[in-house]
Amino acid sequence: MRDERPYLMLAEEDDLLAEIISFRLELLGYRVERMKGGQELLEQTRRDLPDLIIVDLFLPDISGFDLINQLSSEPQTDPVPILVFSTDSELESVEKAYAAGADDFLVVPFDPTVMES
């Protein structure tokens, strides 16, 4: 039986934050696949395209900006919306994320109810 819930991929190296985000999104009815690095996420998107990609800017294997840029430049993944979760609230970082192809930016820590809208 196919899982009909919206499918999200999350690249977040912090296990606790990834668990909190995943738990909240699963309560909202999403299927969440967690990855610790950007390369794993890139490989997975080639096998199974998600409805949304959530990216941390600070990943162990690739810069979040580079990951967003790669996702935005590939025809298969370009249409998939990208949401950035980051502790970096500097305007320059936010602008750089949008320039790379991010669709939205959420500064961590955040109110979990924000994800519902």
DSSP file (Angstrom, degrees, kcal/mol; ACC not computed):
  #  RESIDUE AA STRUCTURE BP1 BP2  ACC     N-H-->O    O-->H-N    N-H-->O    O-->H-N    TCO  KAPPA ALPHA  PHI   PSI    X-CA   Y-CA   Z-CA
    1    1 A M              0   0    0      0, 0.0     2,-0.3     0, 0.0     0, 0.0   0.000 360.0 360.0 360.0 131.6    0.0    0.0    0.0
    2    2 A R        -     0   0    0      1,-0.1     2,-0.6     2,-0.0     0, 0.0  -0.576 360.0-122.8 -81.3 136.6    1.4    3.4   -1.0
    3    3 A D        -     0   0    0     -2,-0.3    -1,-0.1     1,-0.1    28,-0.1  -0.699  23.8-170.0 -79.1 116.8    1.8    6.1    1.6
    4    4 A E        +     0   0    0     -2,-0.6    -1,-0.1     2,-0.1     3,-0.1   0.438  46.2 115.1 -91.7  -0.8   -0.3    9.0    0.4
    5    5 A R  S    S-     0   0    0      1,-0.1    25,-0.2    25,-0.1    24,-0.1  -0.370  83.4 -88.9 -67.0 149.0    1.0   11.5    3.0
    6    6 A P        -     0   0    0      0, 0.0    25,-3.0     0, 0.0     2,-0.5  -0.361  47.1-131.2 -57.5 138.6    3.0   14.5    1.6
    7    7 A Y  E     -a   31   0A   0     23,-0.2    44,-3.4    42,-0.1    45,-1.1  -0.842  26.4-176.7-105.1 123.0    6.7   13.4    1.6
    8    8 A L  E     -ab  32  52A   0     23,-3.1    25,-2.4    -2,-0.5     2,-0.4  -0.914  14.8-151.4-118.8 143.8    9.4   15.7    3.1
    9    9 A M  E     -ab  33  53A   0     43,-2.2    45,-3.2    -2,-0.4     2,-0.5  -0.955  12.8-163.9-112.0 136.1   13.2   15.3    3.2
   10   10 A L  E     -ab  34  54A   0     23,-2.7    25,-2.9    -2,-0.4     2,-0.7  -0.974   9.8-167.6-124.4 119.7   15.1   16.9    6.0
   11   11 A A  E     +ab  35  55A   0     43,-3.0    45,-1.8    -2,-0.5     2,-0.3  -0.897  33.5 140.6-106.6 103.6   18.8   17.5    6.0
   12   12 A E        -     0   0    0     23,-2.3    25,-0.1    -2,-0.7    47,-0.1  -0.964  37.9-162.7-147.7 122.5   19.8   18.3    9.6
   13   13 A E  S    S+     0   0    0     45,-0.4     2,-0.8    -2,-0.3    -1,-0.1   0.747  71.4  88.5 -81.3 -22.5   22.9   17.2   11.4
   14   14 A D     >  -     0   0    0      1,-0.2     4,-2.7     2,-0.1     5,-0.2  -0.669  65.6-158.3 -79.5 111.1   21.6   18.0   14.9
   15   15 A D  H  > S+     0   0    0     -2,-0.8     4,-2.4     1,-0.2    -1,-0.2   0.881  88.2  49.4 -59.2 -42.8   19.8   14.8   16.0
   16   16 A L  H  > S+     0   0    0      2,-0.2     4,-2.4     1,-0.2    -1,-0.2   0.939 113.9  44.7 -65.4 -46.7   17.7   16.5   18.7
   17   17 A L  H  > S+     0   0    0      1,-0.2     4,-2.7     2,-0.2     5,-0.2   0.909 113.2  51.3 -63.6 -41.7   16.5   19.2   16.3
   18   18 A A  H  X S+     0   0    0     -4,-2.7     4,-2.7     1,-0.2    -1,-0.2   0.900 110.5  49.6 -61.4 -40.4   15.9   16.8   13.5
   19   19 A E  H  X S+     0   0    0     -4,-2.4     4,-2.7    -5,-0.2    -2,-0.2   0.916 112.1  47.3 -65.1 -43.5   13.8   14.6   15.9
   20   20 A I  H  X S+     0   0    0     -4,-2.4     4,-2.3     2,-0.2     5,-0.2   0.938 115.0  45.4 -63.2 -47.5   11.7   17.6   17.1
   21   21 A I  H  X S+     0   0    0     -4,-2.7     4,-2.5     2,-0.2     5,-0.2   0.940 115.4  47.1 -62.1 -48.1   11.1   18.8   13.6
   22   22 A S  H  X S+     0   0    0     -4,-2.7     4,-2.7    -5,-0.2     5,-0.2   0.928 111.6  50.5 -60.1 -46.8   10.3   15.3   12.3
   23   23 A F  H  X S+     0   0    0     -4,-2.7     4,-2.0    -5,-0.2    -1,-0.2   0.926 112.4  46.6 -58.3 -46.9    7.9   14.6   15.2
   24   24 A R  H  X S+     0   0    0     -4,-2.3     4,-1.3     1,-0.2    -1,-0.2   0.922 114.2  47.0 -63.6 -44.3    6.0   17.9   14.8
   25   25 A L  H  <>S+     0   0    0     -4,-2.5     5,-2.2     1,-0.2    -1,-0.2   0.871 110.1  53.0 -67.4 -36.4    5.7   17.4   11.0
   26   26 A E  H ><5S+     0   0    0     -4,-2.7     3,-1.4     1,-0.2    -1,-0.2   0.880 105.7  54.4 -66.1 -36.7    4.6   13.8   11.4
   27   27 A L  H 3<5S+     0   0    0     -4,-2.0    -1,-0.2     1,-0.3    -2,-0.2   0.827 104.9  55.4 -62.3 -30.6    1.9   15.0   13.8
   28   28 A L  T 3<5S-     0   0    0     -4,-1.3    -1,-0.3    -5,-0.2    -2,-0.2   0.446 130.3 -96.3 -82.9   0.0    0.7   17.4   11.1
   29   29 A G  T < 5S+     0   0    0     -3,-1.4     2,-0.3     1,-0.3    -3,-0.2   0.626  79.7 131.7 100.3  14.6    0.4   14.4    8.7
   30   30 A Y      < -     0   0    0     -5,-2.2     2,-0.6   -25,-0.2    -1,-0.3  -0.687  54.1-132.1 -99.2 153.6    3.6   14.5    6.8
   31   31 A R  E     -a    7   0A   0    -25,-3.0   -23,-3.1    -2,-0.3     2,-0.5  -0.929  31.3-163.8 -99.0 121.6    6.0   11.6    6.0
   32   32 A V  E     -a    8   0A   0     -2,-0.6     2,-0.5   -25,-0.2   -23,-0.2  -0.919  15.1-165.7-117.1 130.0    9.5   12.8    6.9
   33   33 A E  E     -a    9   0A   0    -25,-2.4   -23,-2.7    -2,-0.5     2,-0.3  -0.966  17.9-150.1-112.4 121.1   12.8   11.2    5.9
   34   34 A R  E     +a   10   0A   0     -2,-0.5     2,-0.3   -25,-0.2   -23,-0.2  -0.703  16.2 179.2 -95.9 140.6   15.8   12.5    7.9
   35   35 A M  E     -a   11   0A   0    -25,-2.9   -23,-2.3    -2,-0.3     3,-0.0  -0.988  25.1-149.0-135.9 146.6   19.3   12.7    6.6
   36   36 A K  S    S+     0   0    0     -2,-0.3     2,-0.3   -25,-0.2    25,-0.2   0.720  79.1  36.4 -86.7 -21.2   22.5   14.0    8.3
   37   37 A G  S  > S-     0   0    0     22,-0.1     4,-1.4    23,-0.1   -25,-0.1  -0.883  72.1-122.8-135.6 163.5   24.1   15.3    5.1
   38   38 A G  H  > S+     0   0    0     -2,-0.3     4,-2.8     2,-0.2     5,-0.2   0.839 108.4  57.5 -71.6 -35.5   23.5   17.0    1.9
   39   39 A Q  H  > S+     0   0    0      1,-0.2     4,-2.4     2,-0.2    -1,-0.2   0.912 106.6  50.1 -63.8 -40.9   25.1   14.3   -0.3
   40   40 A E  H  > S+     0   0    0      1,-0.2     4,-2.3     2,-0.2    -1,-0.2   0.909 111.3  49.4 -61.2 -41.8   22.7   11.7    1.1
   41   41 A L  H  X S+     0   0    0     -4,-1.4     4,-2.5     2,-0.2    -2,-0.2   0.927 109.7  50.7 -64.6 -44.8   19.8   14.1    0.4
   42   42 A L  H  X S+     0   0    0     -4,-2.8     4,-1.1     1,-0.2    -2,-0.2   0.923 112.0  47.5 -58.2 -45.2   21.0   14.6   -3.2
   43   43 A E  H  X S+     0   0    0     -4,-2.4     4,-0.7     1,-0.2     3,-0.4   0.905 112.2  49.7 -62.6 -42.0   21.2   10.9   -3.8
   44   44 A Q  H >X S+     0   0    0     -4,-2.3     4,-2.8     1,-0.2     3,-0.9   0.871 104.6  57.4 -67.8 -36.7   17.8   10.3   -2.3
   45   45 A T  H 3< S+     0   0    0     -4,-2.5    -1,-0.2     1,-0.3    -2,-0.2   0.790 102.0  57.0 -65.7 -24.7   16.1   13.0   -4.4
   46   46 A R  H 3< S+     0   0    0     -4,-1.1    -1,-0.3    -3,-0.4    -2,-0.2   0.747 115.0  37.5 -75.2 -22.4   17.4   11.1   -7.5
   47   47 A R  H << S+     0   0    0     -3,-0.9     2,-0.3    -4,-0.7    -2,-0.2   0.800 133.9  12.4 -93.6 -35.8   15.5    8.0   -6.3
   48   48 A D  S  < S-     0   0    0     -4,-2.8    -1,-0.3     0, 0.0    -2,-0.1  -0.858  73.5-141.0-151.4 105.3   12.4    9.5   -4.8
   49   49 A L        -     0   0    0     -2,-0.3   -42,-0.1    -3,-0.2    -4,-0.1  -0.517  21.8-145.3 -74.7 126.2   11.4   13.1   -5.3
   50   50 A P        -     0   0    0      0, 0.0   -42,-0.2     0, 0.0     3,-0.1  -0.319  17.9-126.7 -85.4 171.4    9.9   14.7   -2.2
   51   51 A D  S    S+     0   0    0    -44,-3.4     2,-0.3     1,-0.3   -43,-0.2   0.689  95.6  10.9 -84.8 -22.6    7.1   17.3   -2.0
   52   52 A L  E     -b    8   0A   0    -45,-1.1   -43,-2.2    28,-0.1     2,-0.5  -0.982  64.6-148.8-155.7 143.9    9.3   19.6    0.1
   53   53 A I  E     -bc   9  82A   0     28,-2.4    30,-3.0    -2,-0.3     2,-0.5  -0.976   9.3-162.6-117.7 130.5   13.0   19.7    1.1
   54   54 A I  E     -bc  10  83A   0    -45,-3.2   -43,-3.0    -2,-0.5     2,-0.4  -0.960  15.5-174.0-113.5 126.7   14.1   21.2    4.5
   55   55 A V  E     -bc  11  84A   0     28,-2.7    30,-2.5    -2,-0.5     2,-0.3  -0.958  21.7-146.4-128.7 136.4   17.8   22.1    4.7
   56   56 A D  E     - c   0  85A   0    -45,-1.8    30,-0.2    -2,-0.4     3,-0.1  -0.772  20.3-136.4 -89.1 144.6   20.1   23.3    7.5
   57   57 A L  S    S+     0   0    0     28,-0.7     7,-2.5    -2,-0.3     2,-0.8   0.742  93.8  62.7 -73.2 -21.7   22.8   25.7    6.3
   58   58 A F  B     +E   63   0B   0      5,-0.2   -45,-0.4     6,-0.1    -1,-0.2  -0.824  67.2 158.6-111.5  94.3   25.4   24.0    8.3
   59   59 A L        -     0   0    0     -2,-0.8   -22,-0.1     3,-0.6     5,-0.1  -0.817  45.4-123.9-112.8 154.3   25.8   20.4    7.2
   60   60 A P  S    S+     0   0    0      0, 0.0   -23,-0.1     0, 0.0     3,-0.1   0.769 104.7  29.8 -70.4 -25.1   28.9   18.2    7.8
   61   61 A D  S    S+     0   0    0      1,-0.3     2,-0.3   -25,-0.2   -24,-0.1   0.633 125.8  14.9-113.0 -15.8   29.6   17.3    4.1
   62   62 A I  S    S-     0   0    0     -5,-0.0    -3,-0.6     4,-0.0    -1,-0.3  -0.985  80.4 -98.9-157.6 145.9   28.4   20.3    2.1
   63   63 A S  B  >  -E   58   0B   0     -2,-0.3     4,-2.5     1,-0.1    -5,-0.2  -0.444  29.7-129.6 -65.2 140.2   27.4   23.9    2.6
   64   64 A G  H  > S+     0   0    0     -7,-2.5     4,-2.6     1,-0.2     5,-0.2   0.866 110.5  55.6 -58.4 -36.0   23.7   24.3    2.8
   65   65 A F  H  > S+     0   0    0     -8,-0.4     4,-2.4     2,-0.2    -1,-0.2   0.921 108.6  46.7 -62.4 -43.9   24.0   27.1    0.3
   66   66 A D  H  > S+     0   0    0      2,-0.2     4,-2.5     1,-0.2    -2,-0.2   0.895 111.8  51.5 -65.4 -39.7   25.8   24.8   -2.2
   67   67 A L  H  X S+     0   0    0     -4,-2.5     4,-2.7     2,-0.2     5,-0.2   0.938 111.0  47.1 -61.9 -47.3   23.2   22.1   -1.6
   68   68 A I  H  X S+     0   0    0     -4,-2.6     4,-2.5     1,-0.2    -2,-0.2   0.919 111.9  51.3 -60.4 -43.7   20.3   24.5   -2.3
   69   69 A N  H  X S+     0   0    0     -4,-2.4     4,-1.4     2,-0.2    -1,-0.2   0.913 111.1  47.6 -60.6 -43.8   22.1   25.8   -5.4
   70   70 A Q  H  X S+     0   0    0     -4,-2.5     4,-1.0     1,-0.2     3,-0.3   0.931 112.9  48.0 -62.7 -46.2   22.6   22.2   -6.7
   71   71 A L  H  < S+     0   0    0     -4,-2.7     3,-0.4     1,-0.2    -2,-0.2   0.883 113.2  48.6 -62.2 -38.3   18.9   21.3   -6.0
   72   72 A S  H  < S+     0   0    0     -4,-2.5    -1,-0.2    28,-0.3    -2,-0.2   0.723 110.5  50.9 -75.2 -21.9   17.8   24.5   -7.7
   73   73 A S  H  < S+     0   0    0     -4,-1.4    -1,-0.2    -3,-0.3    -2,-0.2   0.587  90.7  86.6 -94.4 -10.1   20.0   24.0  -10.8
   74   74 A E  S  X S-     0   0    0     -4,-1.0     4,-2.3    -3,-0.4     3,-0.4  -0.801  74.4-140.3 -91.6 127.4   18.9   20.4  -11.5
   75   75 A P  T  4 S+     0   0    0      0, 0.0    -1,-0.1     0, 0.0    -4,-0.0   0.833  99.9  52.9 -55.0 -35.7   15.7   20.2  -13.7
   76   76 A Q  T  4 S+     0   0    0      1,-0.2     4,-0.1     2,-0.1    -5,-0.1   0.902 120.5  29.8 -68.2 -40.7   14.3   17.2  -11.7
   77   77 A T  T >4 S+     0   0    0     -3,-0.4     3,-1.4     1,-0.2    -1,-0.2   0.589  95.1  89.7 -99.1 -11.5   14.6   18.9   -8.3
   78   78 A D  T 3< S+     0   0    0     -4,-2.3    -1,-0.2     1,-0.3    -2,-0.1   0.870  85.9  53.2 -55.1 -40.4   14.2   22.6   -9.2
   79   79 A P  T 3  S+     0   0    0      0, 0.0    -1,-0.3     0, 0.0    -2,-0.1   0.698  86.7  98.5 -70.6 -15.4   10.4   22.5   -8.9
   80   80 A V  S <  S-     0   0    0     -3,-1.4   -28,-0.1    -9,-0.2   -29,-0.1  -0.586  80.9-120.1 -76.4 124.4   10.6   21.1   -5.3
   81   81 A P        -     0   0    0      0, 0.0   -28,-2.4     0, 0.0     2,-0.5  -0.330  24.0-148.8 -63.1 144.3   10.2   23.9   -2.7
   82   82 A I  E     -c   53   0A   0     19,-0.3    21,-2.9   -30,-0.2    22,-1.4  -0.973   9.9-167.7-121.0 124.7   13.1   24.3   -0.3
   83   83 A L  E     -cd  54 104A   0    -30,-3.0   -28,-2.7    -2,-0.5     2,-0.5  -0.942  12.3-147.2-110.0 128.9   12.7   25.5    3.3
   84   84 A V  E     -cd  55 105A   0     20,-2.3    22,-3.3    -2,-0.5     2,-0.5  -0.841  10.4-169.8 -98.7 129.9   15.8   26.6    5.2
   85   85 A F  E     +cd  56 106A   0    -30,-2.5   -28,-0.7    -2,-0.5     2,-0.3  -0.985  26.5 153.3-110.3 125.2   16.1   26.0    9.0
   86   86 A S  E     - d   0 107A   0     20,-2.0    22,-2.9    -2,-0.5   -30,-0.0  -0.999  53.3-143.0-154.1 150.7   19.1   27.8   10.4
   87   87 A T  S    S+     0   0    0     -2,-0.3     2,-0.9    20,-0.2    20,-0.1   0.572  83.4  96.3 -82.6 -11.2   20.4   29.3   13.6
   88   88 A D        +     0   0    0      1,-0.1   -31,-0.0     2,-0.0    -2,-0.0  -0.716  44.8 169.8 -84.5 106.7   22.1   32.0   11.4
   89   89 A S        +     0   0    0     -2,-0.9    -1,-0.1     4,-0.1     2,-0.1   0.288  28.3 132.5-102.0   9.9   19.7   34.9   11.3
   90   90 A E    >>  -     0   0    0      1,-0.1     4,-2.1     4,-0.0     3,-0.5  -0.389  61.9-130.6 -63.3 136.2   22.1   37.4    9.6
   91   91 A L  H 3> S+     0   0    0      1,-0.2     4,-2.8     2,-0.2     5,-0.2   0.866 107.4  58.2 -55.3 -39.3   20.5   39.2    6.7
   92   92 A E  H 3> S+     0   0    0      1,-0.2     4,-2.3     2,-0.2    -1,-0.2   0.895 107.1  46.9 -60.3 -40.8   23.4   38.3    4.4
   93   93 A S  H <> S+     0   0    0     -3,-0.5     4,-2.3     2,-0.2    -1,-0.2   0.899 112.0  50.1 -68.2 -41.2   22.8   34.6    5.0
   94   94 A V  H  X S+     0   0    0     -4,-2.1     4,-2.2     2,-0.2    -2,-0.2   0.942 113.1  46.1 -62.2 -47.2   19.1   34.9    4.5
   95   95 A E  H  X S+     0   0    0     -4,-2.8     4,-2.5     1,-0.2    -2,-0.2   0.895 111.9  51.7 -62.4 -40.5   19.6   36.8    1.2
   96   96 A K  H  X S+     0   0    0     -4,-2.3     4,-1.8    -5,-0.2    -1,-0.2   0.884 108.5  51.3 -64.9 -38.5   22.3   34.3    0.1
   97   97 A A  H  X>S+     0   0    0     -4,-2.3     5,-2.5     2,-0.2     4,-0.9   0.927 112.0  46.0 -64.3 -44.8   19.9   31.4    0.8
   98   98 A Y  H ><5S+     0   0    0     -4,-2.2     3,-0.7     1,-0.2    -2,-0.2   0.907 111.2  52.6 -63.8 -41.2   17.1   33.0   -1.3
   99   99 A A  H 3<5S+     0   0    0     -4,-2.5    -1,-0.2     1,-0.2    -2,-0.2   0.834 106.4  54.2 -63.3 -32.5   19.7   33.8   -4.1
  100  100 A A  H 3<5S-     0   0    0     -4,-1.8   -28,-0.3    -5,-0.2    -1,-0.2   0.707 133.7 -87.2 -74.6 -20.3   20.7   30.1   -4.1
  101  101 A G  T <<5S+     0   0    0     -4,-0.9   -19,-0.3    -3,-0.7    -3,-0.2   0.481  73.0 150.7 128.4   5.6   17.1   29.0   -4.6
  102  102 A A      < -     0   0    0     -5,-2.5    -1,-0.2    -6,-0.1   -19,-0.2  -0.383  32.1-157.6 -67.2 146.7   15.5   28.7   -1.2
  103  103 A D  S    S+     0   0    0    -21,-2.9     2,-0.3     1,-0.3   -20,-0.2   0.689  73.2   4.3 -96.4 -24.0   11.7   29.4   -1.1
  104  104 A D  E     -d   83   0A   0    -22,-1.4   -20,-2.3    -7,-0.1     2,-0.4  -0.980  60.8-146.6-157.4 162.8   11.5   30.2    2.6
  105  105 A F  E     -d   84   0A   0     -2,-0.3     2,-0.5   -22,-0.2   -20,-0.2  -0.997   9.2-172.2-140.4 128.1   13.8   30.7    5.6
  106  106 A L  E     -d   85   0A   0    -22,-3.3   -20,-2.0    -2,-0.4     2,-0.4  -0.985  19.1-137.7-126.2 123.1   13.0   29.9    9.3
  107  107 A V  E     -d   86   0A   0     -2,-0.5   -20,-0.2   -22,-0.2   -18,-0.1  -0.643  33.8-103.3 -83.0 131.0   15.3   30.9   12.1
  108  108 A V  S    S+     0   0    0    -22,-2.9     2,-0.2    -2,-0.4   -19,-0.0  -0.800 101.5  49.9 -94.2 136.1   15.9   28.3   14.8
  109  109 A P  S    S+     0   0    0      0, 0.0     2,-0.3     0, 0.0    -2,-0.1   0.533  85.4 163.2 -75.3 156.6   14.7   28.2   17.5
  110  110 A F        -     0   0    0     -2,-0.2    -2,-0.1    -4,-0.1    -4,-0.0  -0.920  47.7 -94.9-139.7 162.3   11.2   28.8   16.3
  111  111 A D    >   -     0   0    0     -2,-0.3     3,-2.5     1,-0.1     4,-0.4  -0.717  33.5-140.3 -77.7 119.5    7.6   28.4   17.5
  112  112 A P  G >  S+     0   0    0      0, 0.0     3,-1.1     0, 0.0     4,-0.4   0.750  98.4  68.4 -56.9 -24.2    6.5   25.0   16.2
  113  113 A T  G >  S+     0   0    0      1,-0.2     3,-1.0     2,-0.2     4,-0.4   0.724  84.3  72.7 -68.3 -18.0    3.1   26.4   15.4
  114  114 A V  G X  S+     0   0    0     -3,-2.5     3,-1.3     1,-0.2    -1,-0.2   0.851  88.7  60.9 -62.6 -33.3    4.8   28.4   12.6
  115  115 A M  G <  S+     0   0    0     -3,-1.1    -1,-0.2    -4,-0.4    -2,-0.2   0.717  92.8  66.5 -66.9 -19.6    5.2   25.1   10.7
  116  116 A E  G <         0   0    0     -3,-1.0    -1,-0.3    -4,-0.4    -2,-0.2   0.692 360.0 360.0 -76.0 -17.7    1.4   24.7   10.6
  117  117 A S    <         0   0    0     -3,-1.3    -1,-0.2    -4,-0.4    -2,-0.2   0.453 360.0 360.0 -98.8 360.0    0.9   27.7    8.3
